[in-house]
Amino acid sequence: MRFTTRFKPKRVDELIGGKLHFIVKHILVGRVEILRFDEREDGRIDIVCVADLERIHPQPKRAHQGWRYLAEADAPKGVDESDGIGDLPPELYRELAELSLI
């Protein structure tokens, strides 16, 4: 899976093996592992990631531009698939999370 960005991050070596998080409607919802950064002929950068999206416990996050670096302790926790909560419809999951019920 590839995502394109205009600029290469300054701490690129630290990001390989780390996670790229997704914010949808001001909620962190998922992440993928970063494999490498490829330079394109047009000057842009491709962020090459694993094709497996990991769902995380939704948490509010304001939209922003640019890179944010999270320490492992500050990163959101993944969804535990064994408890069945990850099988909830996304809208219901989000509403329960906003109410701090999950």
N, C-alpha and C positions, 0 to 999 in steps of 0.2 A: 504494500500500500504506500502511495506517495502523496505528500502534501507539499505544495510549493510556497516558498516565502521569498521575499525580496532580498533579505540580508542574512548572511551567515552569523549565527550567534557568536559572541566573543568567547564564551566558555564551551565551545563545541565538543572538546574532548571529554568534558565532564558529563555531557548530555547523552553520549552513546551508552546504551544500556539503561538509560533512564526512561521516564514516561512522558508522553505528550498527552495533556489533559484536554478534554472538550467541554466547553461551556455552551449550553443551549438555553436560551431564555433566562439568562442570569443564574443558571444552576449548573454546577459541575456534575456531569453525568457519566463520563467514561474516560478511558485512557488506553493508549497503545504503547508498546515498547519501541524506542528509537533504535534502529539498527545502524544507520550511517547517514551522512549528508553527502549528496552528489551535486556537483556544480553543473549547471546546464549551459548550453551554448549561448542562450539569450541573457546570461548574467545572473539569472535567478538561481535559487538553491532548492533542491528536492530533499525533503526529509523522508527518508525511507524507513518505514515502520513494519512491524509484524502485522499480518492481516487479521489478527484476532483481537476484537474490541473487548476490553475488560470493563464490565459495569462496576460503578462505585456507588457508595451511599451518596445520594444527592445532597448537595449543600449549596447554599446561596453563595454567589460570587459575582461581583460586578464585572461588567464587560471591560476589557482593556485591550490595548494594542501593545505588541512587543512581547518579549520573553519575560517569564517569571520563573525564578528558580525556587523550588521547594525542597527543604531538607526532608529526609525520609520520615522523620517524626511529624512533620507538618502536612504531609501528603494525605489525601483522603483515603479511608479504608475501603478495600474491595468488598463486593457483595459476597456473602457466604452462600453458595448455591445449595448447600445441604438443608438450610432452614426453610426453603420454599419462598422466601420473601422476594427473591430475584425473579420469580415467575409471575409476579403481579403485573398488571398492565402498567405501562410507564406513567400515565396520568395519575392513577391511584397511588402508585409508588411515590411520586413526587408530592402529592397532597399529604400523604401520611408522614413523609419526611419533613415537610414544612411545619407540620403540627408536632414534630419531635416524637412521633409514635413509633418510628422505626429508626 
